[in-house]
Structures are given as structure tokens and as C-alpha cells.
């Protein structure tokens, strides 16, 4: 009887999470927005083909595009503002200096402009390219609604993104300003299933200066992992700051899977904000749910990405359709 109750409760939690993820959205976005609008070309197939070719020779592109979508959509919505070149633009803000993948977006845009000039927005290209990369990296394929337009604004001063040291409450509050829930937050941070950071992101906060104490190591970190980081990956020298640290186990660092959550259970989260999801009881149950059910993460992660992709978008006659993604018309 107790087992049946627990099973029923878990099913109810999942059902409520799915309903929450499915909510929201922008009424003027819709599936297949570009059908019949590109002189006989299938816009989504063109994007997919270019992403597939790039993934075949550079699989980390999935991490680049996921990060780009986060940094794009978390600042004034998914409007292409991050793509603009020039002094004082979003691209020049410190958190964005290490964002990669702009050349892929530019290549897709150039091909679509050749086929149907002035039709496909840069902001839609970003969302479609990320979707295709996630599927190529082992994630579940999913559909996205399109019809976004590009904003004629890009200011570095607008860029305020979550810090690697955020508590779970701070992370949830940040995503809450975009209408996203705690469940969404834990799912979206699951994007750290791919990609890497640098030793500079964890040396002072977790390895050699925890709690502001010189030489202190975060006691919440798995002792063996702390030993490996301190002795081989991130020794306490300035020259190690740029050394690469995978956000997931190296064997899984280029695959979209739920191993990230299993690492949090083992106290092997790399960034403080990641491990704090498990340290905080209000989000630990979500981590456990996703760690213990690979299929659940695979099905819900795309829904969270979709929800993020529809934050504060421009549609209809708002904004513009840029001819080149890196500059306004």
C-alpha cells in the first residue's frame, strides 16, 4: 500500500510538472511559421543540415548553442540582441565574452538569405539551431514554435546573469523573473550535462577560498574529486586559471543525459550553483526525481528549453528581420 501511495504521488508530481512546463507561450508564435515562405526551401531542414554538418566535426557546438540560448533569452527575451557586434552591446558584457557559436548562426543566416532574403529572423535561427544540436547530442527531438523577430536594441548594461556561486534560492528567483518555476530552473541547469568551465570559476569559491577563508575547500564537495581538482586539474597557481573543467563526467560531457543530476547526488557538482540544487531541500527532490529517471529528464528538458525560448519575444510587425545577424538593418 505504501509503495502504491509513493508511486501515485510521484506520478502526480510529474503530471503537475508537465502541465507547468506546457503553460505560457506566445500566441503569435506557431509551428511551421516559415512553411511556404522561402521560395520552396524548407527553412527548418536548412538549419538542421548546417547544424548536423557542424556537429559532425565539432560536437561541443551543442554546449555553445545551449549557452548562447541561455545568455540570449535571459536578457530582454529571445530577440537576437546577443548577436550584435559593436561597443557597448550585449556581446561585450563580461559574462558573454566567452560565448561561442556566433559563426554557425551567421552561416545559417547567410544560406537562408541566399534562398529567401529578409524572411527568417536571427532569433528563430538561434532557437532552431539549439533544438537540432540537442537532438544530435542524444537528447529527445522536439518541435519549436517560430515567428520571432529581432530587436533593435543590444546593451551591455542590460546583461545580468546568474553567478556560478548562486544559492538554489537565488537561481530559482532569477528564473522566476521570467515566469519560470523551480522545476524549470532545475531542468534548465541540466544543460550543464554538456560543456565545460575553467578553473578560475571554482578555485576561489570551492577549492582554495571557500567561505572567504584562505586555503579552505568546500566541505560539501566529494573529497576524492576535490583531491583530483587540487592536485591535477586546478592546482593553486595563476597558470591553471584557464584549465578546462568538464561540468559533467568527461565520458558524458558531450551527451545530453541525466548524469549531471547523478553527480549532484554524489556531491560532484562542479559549480556551486549546481551543487546547491542538491544541498537545498526545496530543490533536492527535483534533482532526485531527474537523477533516478533518465526518461523523465529526456522528455522534460526540451519542454523547459521551449518555455525559455518563448520569453518576451517580438512578433508580428515588432522589431525587424535582420539581413545580417551581427548588425541592425
PyMOL commands that set and color helices and strands:
alter all, ss='L'
color gray80, all
select helices_A, chain A and resi 2-22+43-57+61-73+81-83+90-92+94-96+102-115+122-136+156-158+168-176+182-193+199-201+203-207+210-212+223-233+238-240+250-252+259-265+272-279+281-291+294-309
alter helices_A, ss='H'
color red, helices_A
select strands_A, chain A and resi 196-198+244-246
alter strands_A, ss='S'
color yellow, strands_A
deselect
rebuild
show_as cartoon
